[in-house]
Amino acid sequence: MRASSCGGLGFSRRFAPPETLPAVMTTFHIAATSLHRLRRRLLAAGPGVAAEILQDAGFATGEAMFGSWSDRVSDRTGVGDSGQLDAAWFAPLMADLCTNLGWGTLAVDTLGERAILFSSPDWEEAEPGSTDHAGCYFSCGCLAAFLTAQAGAALAVLEVECRSCGGAHCRFLAGSAETLAVVYDLIAAGRTWRDAFTEHELPV
């Protein structure tokens, strides 16, 4: 299986959000099947084209998603600045947000201090059996922009397993561009993303 993005662009350009995005955005819901159809049309022009365009669109959605997140954090915890949210609250609130936005159920695990793993058995962007490589490009861009806004520092996202190419789950790794570059190279060499982490860092 190949990781979600391909083509000749540099890693940070492919997996990390742009430095600036519009500050104010409105939300607009579309059906998952719309993303499936759009991805199929873009893949006809080449996997690199599909990845770049869909990730770029995902960046904008991630910024809007962060606005919903900030309101949810304030309502549920009383914390006005989501950047001050206790780590114990992040996973359940993130899972709740994704479910409410219609993305699917989500489990969140930290892999030591180097990465965060997001896993879903029913992620809506995935189209089971549709391709031979990870294809949730839009979600990668969305999560990268959202997590960068939450962390206050640049984070990249790489899909390492995908239901679109036969996986039981869609799994996304979030971390520094340097960490994910190592993971990407391992996958490209035919190894598993898990080889980038120690036994103690991996979830049980």
N, C-alpha and C positions, 0 to 999 in steps of 0.2 A: 504494500500500500504506500502511496505517496502522500506526503503532507499536503495541506489544503492549497497552498499557493505554488505556482510554477512560473517558469519564464526566466528571463535574464535580468530582472531588476534586482537591486541590492536588497539585502534582508531587511534593514530598517525601513526602507521605503515600502516594502510589501506588507510588513506585519505591524508597524507602529502607526498611530494616527498622525495627521499633519499637526504642525505646531500651533496653528490658529484655526478656529472654526467660529461661525457666527455665534454670538452670545445668546440670542433669543431665538427659539424655535417653537413651532407648534407641532403637535403630534397628529399622525394620520395613520390609520390602521389599514393594512392590505392583507389579503389572504395568502397563506403559505404557498398555495398553488401558483400564485402570481410570481413569487420568487423562483419556483421550480421552472416555470415556463421561460422566464427571463434568463435564468442560468443556462438552460438548454440552447436558447438562441445565441447567447454570447459564447458558449463553448464551441459553437460551429465556427466562430472566428478564431478560436484558439484558447487553450486553458489559461494562458497568461493574460489574455484580454479579459476573460470572464473574472479572474481573480482580482485584477486591478480595479475594474469598474465596480464590481459588487462590494469590494472592501471599502472603496471610497464612499459609496452610498451608505454603507454601514457606519462609517465614522460619524456622519451627520445624525443618524438614529441614536447612536451611543450618547451623543451630547444631549439629545432630547430625553433619553432614558435616564440620564443623570438628574435631570430636573425632577422627574417623577420619584426617583430614589431619594433625593434630598427631602422632598415633602413627606415621603413615607417614613424616613428616619425620624424626622421631627415629630410626626404624629404618633409613632409607636414608642419612641424612647424619650422624647422631650429634648433630645440633643439638637441644637440649632445648626451646628456645623457638622456635616456628615464625616468630615475628616477626623473628627474627635470621637467617632463611634468606637465603642469597645469591640475588640476582635470577636468576642463570643456572639455578638449580635449579627455580624456580617453574613454568615452562612444562612441562617434562617430567614433573614430579611431579603437577601438576594434570591433565595429560592421562591419566596412568596411573591416577589416582584415579577419574576419570570413567569410564574404560573398565572398571575393576574393579567399580564400582558399577552398571554397566549403563546409564549415561546415553548413551554413544556415544563416538565418537572426537572429539578436540578439538585445535584449534590455538590457540595463544595468542600475540598480538602486542601490543606496547606502541605506542601512538600518541603519540609525543613524551612529554611528562610530564603529559598531560591525561587520558588514558584508556587502558583495556586493552580489546582486542577478542578475544572468544572466538568461534570459528567451528567448525561441525560439519556434515558432509554427511549424518549419520545420527542426529541428536539424537532420542532416543526419545519425548520429549513431543510432538513434532510429528506431525500427522496430515495427510499430503499431500493437497491438494485439498479440505480440509474447510471452509475459510473464506476470506474476502477480506481478512483482516488478520492480522498477527502474533499468535499465540495461545499461546505458551509462558509463560503467566502464572506457573505454579508454579515454573518454572526461574528466572524473574526474581527472585522472592522468595527462592528458595534461594541463588542466587548472591550476592544483595545481603547477606544475613545472613552467609554464609560469608566473603565478601571484607571485610566490615566487621570481623568477628572477626580475620581475618588482618592487616588493616592497622592495627587499633587506632583507626580513625577512620571516620566514617560515609561509606559509598560507596553510590551508587545504581546500578541496572542497568536498561537499556532494550534490548528486542529490536528490532533495526532491519531484519532480514531473517528470513524464516521459511519453512520448507518447507511449512507448513500452507496458505500462500497462494501457492504456486507457485515459491518461491525454491529455488535449488539447495542452499543452506546455511541453517542457523539461525545468526544472528550476534547476539551480545549485546555491548553497550558498557557498560563499568563506569567510573564516574568520579564527580566531585562532582555534586550536584543541579543546580548552576548550569550546568556543562558540558552535562549531558544535557538540560536544559531548552532550550538552544539547538538541540540536535539534534532534539528532539521538535517544536519549532516549525518547523524546516526541513522535516521530513517532512510535517507537517500542511499546509504550504504547497505541497506537491507536489514538493519538491526531494529530493535524496538526502542521507543522513547524512554521506556523504563530503565534502559541501560545508562541513562544520563544521571540517575539518582541512586543513592545508597539504599539498602534494604530498610534502614531506619527512617528514611525520608518518604518512602512510598506508603500509600494507605494500605490498611490491612484488607 
